[in-house]
Amino acid sequence: EYRTQILGEGGEINIDQLERHIGKTVRIRGFVSQVKQTMGPITYNITDGTGVIRCVELSQLNEKSSNDVNVGNGIQIIGTMRDGKYGKQLEIDHIEKVGTEVLGRITERYEENIAKKINLNELKFLVNWPALLKLRKDIESSAEILIRAVFSGRPIIIRHHADVDGICAGFPIEKSLKSLVTKVYGDEKSQHNLIKRLSSRAPYYDMEDAVHDLNSALSSRDRHGQMLPLLLLIDNGSTEEDTPAYDYLNSYDIPILVVDHHYPNEDEVDPYLVEHVNPYLVGEDYRITTGMICAEIARMIDPDTMVKFGHFPAISGMADRSSANAMTDYYLLAQELGFEETDLYRICEALDYATYVLKRNNGEGLIEDILGVGKENRFKKVTELLSKLAKRNMKRQVETSLRHTHSEQLETGIQFNRIEIERGAYRHTYPAPGKTTSSIHDYFVEKNGTPMITIGYGPDFAILRSDGVDLDIPQMVEEIKEEIPEAGVSGGGHLVVGSVKFIPGEDILVREVLERKMAETPIKIK
């Protein structure tokens, strides 16, 4: 038997330099980000702000971790650097938790190292748009939070709304984070364990998704010794409806980051969030889509990854009908990558159809082909096929729904359209009620012009679309909740586009109050 004795200070190697010391005995210091008990040796993931290395304690085969080492501890390890069939790893000769004084030095060095990795100030935005530049500080803060999560070994769950904007925002974030994980860990396997992208059908983060995410996180912690994750919500997360799920995750100290462009209730949600990126919070509006915001966050995380995703903001803006002048610049960026506006429109239709069919599935592989970034050149064929199916279904759904649509002229001069979605449209068939309502609204706008309000009614919901009117849907929902609390009203969205849910048995009362509000809505003065 022998005992390793540590003599003096200094001499430790940065983790990102360990590959230069294969076969040599080295010393490292850092923080434990994962402790995994396998059928064989105990393994630790150690981070020092330059990278993460897997350390193997061969002397502890099938036994508990020595020295009571846990996630978050500051540690010192002496071992031999190896590069074998399991990749690069440090075989431990000696491991110990450090005292307060050394822990302070490890922390200081960690911060110095991570600061060198987070250099965001010099990166210019894709387009020179003053409105988007107002979000620069929040975008940089979000990128730093995500980069720090990767270096600390914290898993990240990306939850985006299951629509075109949500996918165009969530997808590049996922790819940039996975690329960073590969660089930090020195292997590709880690990205699959640490980064997960999931879609949400509801227009808010509901308890069903929260329970699913927490259950998965607790399972990963117990089975693999991982930290609990950071939750990144995209194109969702800014409203009061999100707070029950936030309250639930908060009891487990799970950090939550929101990137959204829906009208926010910041007083309710911000106490739960580590960062909230939303154009309304800087005096802007939904013209800045989450796809545009997340393109910049993804570029700050890993600039190389975003090179082939430069057309995503244009797709996002087209899908969410952004009226921003910057759309011209985004179209030019897409054009430089070989995507004309007709291609982008076809992508929007195909992606909208695919997200409906995929439901909660994230569409790994299929989404890449539709977006034109797949490994095989199937883009044109796939988008033409899905776009054709989307148009055919849309035409049928609109034609049947129009037979169950009543239009009238309000005293204010606004045309009001009432659609009985459940009676006039096929159920459980693309397009969903929201898309059907939007298409019928567009039909009447093209036919008669604006101002226009359209409501699509279901048994327990109402979908609102409007043009040329001075409407504030989130505020209106709050007023209805106060006026008829027994109806269980909830909802929101953008100022002029949104949805309302209510108790089915109170539908007559809700319709009466809702349509009275529509009759009182003034025309928007340009």
Secondary structure in CASP SS format (residue, H / E / C, confidence):
PFRMAT SS
TARGET T0000
AUTHOR 0000-0000-0000
METHOD secondary structure of the structure
MODEL  1
E C 1.00
Y C 1.00
R C 1.00
T C 1.00
Q C 1.00
I C 1.00
L C 1.00
G C 1.00
E C 1.00
G C 1.00
G C 1.00
E C 1.00
I C 1.00
N C 1.00
I H 1.00
D H 1.00
Q H 1.00
L H 1.00
E H 1.00
R H 1.00
H H 1.00
I C 1.00
G C 1.00
K C 1.00
T E 1.00
V E 1.00
R E 1.00
I E 1.00
R E 1.00
G E 1.00
F E 1.00
V E 1.00
S E 1.00
Q E 1.00
V E 1.00
K E 1.00
Q E 1.00
T C 1.00
M C 1.00
G C 1.00
P C 1.00
I E 1.00
T E 1.00
Y E 1.00
N E 1.00
I E 1.00
T E 1.00
D C 1.00
G C 1.00
T C 1.00
G C 1.00
V E 1.00
I E 1.00
R E 1.00
C E 1.00
V E 1.00
E E 1.00
L H 1.00
S H 1.00
Q H 1.00
L C 1.00
N C 1.00
E C 1.00
K C 1.00
S C 1.00
S H 1.00
N H 1.00
D H 1.00
V C 1.00
N C 1.00
V C 1.00
G C 1.00
N C 1.00
G E 1.00
I E 1.00
Q E 1.00
I E 1.00
I E 1.00
G E 1.00
T E 1.00
M E 1.00
R E 1.00
D E 1.00
G E 1.00
K C 1.00
Y C 1.00
G E 1.00
K E 1.00
Q E 1.00
L E 1.00
E E 1.00
I E 1.00
D E 1.00
H E 1.00
I E 1.00
E E 1.00
K E 1.00
V C 1.00
G C 1.00
T H 1.00
E H 1.00
V H 1.00
L H 1.00
G H 1.00
R H 1.00
I H 1.00
T H 1.00
E H 1.00
R H 1.00
Y H 1.00
E H 1.00
E H 1.00
N H 1.00
I H 1.00
A H 1.00
K H 1.00
K H 1.00
I C 1.00
N C 1.00
L C 1.00
N C 1.00
E C 1.00
L C 1.00
K C 1.00
F C 1.00
L C 1.00
V C 1.00
N C 1.00
W C 1.00
P H 1.00
A H 1.00
L H 1.00
L H 1.00
K C 1.00
L C 1.00
R H 1.00
K H 1.00
D H 1.00
I H 1.00
E H 1.00
S H 1.00
S H 1.00
A H 1.00
E H 1.00
I H 1.00
L H 1.00
I H 1.00
R H 1.00
A H 1.00
V H 1.00
F H 1.00
S H 1.00
G C 1.00
R C 1.00
P C 1.00
I E 1.00
I E 1.00
I E 1.00
R E 1.00
H E 1.00
H E 1.00
A C 1.00
D C 1.00
V H 1.00
D H 1.00
G H 1.00
I H 1.00
C H 1.00
A H 1.00
G H 1.00
F H 1.00
P H 1.00
I H 1.00
E H 1.00
K H 1.00
S H 1.00
L H 1.00
K H 1.00
S H 1.00
L H 1.00
V H 1.00
T H 1.00
K H 1.00
V H 1.00
Y H 1.00
G C 1.00
D C 1.00
E C 1.00
K H 1.00
S H 1.00
Q H 1.00
H H 1.00
N H 1.00
L H 1.00
I E 1.00
K E 1.00
R E 1.00
L E 1.00
S E 1.00
S E 1.00
R C 1.00
A C 1.00
P C 1.00
Y C 1.00
Y C 1.00
D C 1.00
M H 1.00
E H 1.00
D H 1.00
A H 1.00
V H 1.00
H H 1.00
D H 1.00
L H 1.00
N H 1.00
S H 1.00
A H 1.00
L H 1.00
S H 1.00
S H 1.00
R H 1.00
D H 1.00
R H 1.00
H H 1.00
G C 1.00
Q C 1.00
M C 1.00
L C 1.00
P C 1.00
L E 1.00
L E 1.00
L E 1.00
L E 1.00
I E 1.00
D C 1.00
N C 1.00
G C 1.00
S C 1.00
T C 1.00
E H 1.00
E H 1.00
D H 1.00
T H 1.00
P H 1.00
A H 1.00
Y H 1.00
D H 1.00
Y H 1.00
L H 1.00
N H 1.00
S C 1.00
Y C 1.00
D C 1.00
I C 1.00
P C 1.00
I E 1.00
L E 1.00
V E 1.00
V E 1.00
D C 1.00
H C 1.00
H C 1.00
Y C 1.00
P C 1.00
N C 1.00
E H 1.00
D H 1.00
E H 1.00
V H 1.00
D H 1.00
P H 1.00
Y H 1.00
L C 1.00
V C 1.00
E E 1.00
H E 1.00
V E 1.00
N C 1.00
P H 1.00
Y H 1.00
L H 1.00
V H 1.00
G C 1.00
E C 1.00
D C 1.00
Y C 1.00
R C 1.00
I C 1.00
T C 1.00
T H 1.00
G H 1.00
M H 1.00
I H 1.00
C H 1.00
A H 1.00
E H 1.00
I H 1.00
A H 1.00
R H 1.00
M H 1.00
I H 1.00
D C 1.00
P C 1.00
D C 1.00
T H 1.00
M H 1.00
V H 1.00
K H 1.00
F H 1.00
G C 1.00
H C 1.00
F H 1.00
P H 1.00
A H 1.00
I H 1.00
S H 1.00
G H 1.00
M H 1.00
A H 1.00
D C 1.00
R C 1.00
S C 1.00
S C 1.00
A C 1.00
N C 1.00
A C 1.00
M H 1.00
T H 1.00
D H 1.00
Y H 1.00
Y H 1.00
L H 1.00
L H 1.00
A H 1.00
Q H 1.00
E H 1.00
L C 1.00
G C 1.00
F C 1.00
E C 1.00
E H 1.00
T H 1.00
D H 1.00
L H 1.00
Y H 1.00
R H 1.00
I H 1.00
C H 1.00
E H 1.00
A H 1.00
L H 1.00
D H 1.00
Y H 1.00
A H 1.00
T H 1.00
Y H 1.00
V H 1.00
L H 1.00
K C 1.00
R C 1.00
N C 1.00
N C 1.00
G C 1.00
E C 1.00
G C 1.00
L H 1.00
I H 1.00
E H 1.00
D H 1.00
I H 1.00
L H 1.00
G C 1.00
V C 1.00
G C 1.00
K C 1.00
E C 1.00
N C 1.00
R C 1.00
F H 1.00
K H 1.00
K H 1.00
V H 1.00
T H 1.00
E H 1.00
L H 1.00
L H 1.00
S H 1.00
K H 1.00
L H 1.00
A H 1.00
K H 1.00
R H 1.00
N H 1.00
M H 1.00
K H 1.00
R H 1.00
Q H 1.00
V H 1.00
E H 1.00
T H 1.00
S H 1.00
L H 1.00
R C 1.00
H C 1.00
T E 1.00
H E 1.00
S E 1.00
E E 1.00
Q E 1.00
L C 1.00
E C 1.00
T C 1.00
G C 1.00
I C 1.00
Q E 1.00
F E 1.00
N E 1.00
R E 1.00
I E 1.00
E E 1.00
I H 1.00
E H 1.00
R H 1.00
G H 1.00
A C 1.00
Y C 1.00
R C 1.00
H C 1.00
T C 1.00
Y C 1.00
P C 1.00
A C 1.00
P H 1.00
G H 1.00
K H 1.00
T H 1.00
T H 1.00
S H 1.00
S H 1.00
I H 1.00
H H 1.00
D H 1.00
Y H 1.00
F H 1.00
V H 1.00
E H 1.00
K H 1.00
N H 1.00
G C 1.00
T C 1.00
P C 1.00
M E 1.00
I E 1.00
T E 1.00
I E 1.00
G E 1.00
Y E 1.00
G C 1.00
P C 1.00
D C 1.00
F E 1.00
A E 1.00
I E 1.00
L E 1.00
R E 1.00
S E 1.00
D E 1.00
G C 1.00
V E 1.00
D C 1.00
L C 1.00
D C 1.00
I H 1.00
P H 1.00
Q H 1.00
M H 1.00
V H 1.00
E H 1.00
E H 1.00
I H 1.00
K H 1.00
E H 1.00
E H 1.00
I C 1.00
P H 1.00
E H 1.00
A H 1.00
G C 1.00
V C 1.00
S E 1.00
G E 1.00
G E 1.00
G E 1.00
H C 1.00
L C 1.00
V C 1.00
V E 1.00
G E 1.00
S E 1.00
V E 1.00
K E 1.00
F C 1.00
I C 1.00
P H 1.00
G H 1.00
E H 1.00
D H 1.00
I H 1.00
L H 1.00
V H 1.00
R H 1.00
E H 1.00
V H 1.00
L H 1.00
E H 1.00
R H 1.00
K H 1.00
M H 1.00
A H 1.00
E H 1.00
T C 1.00
P C 1.00
I E 1.00
K C 1.00
I C 1.00
K C 1.00
END
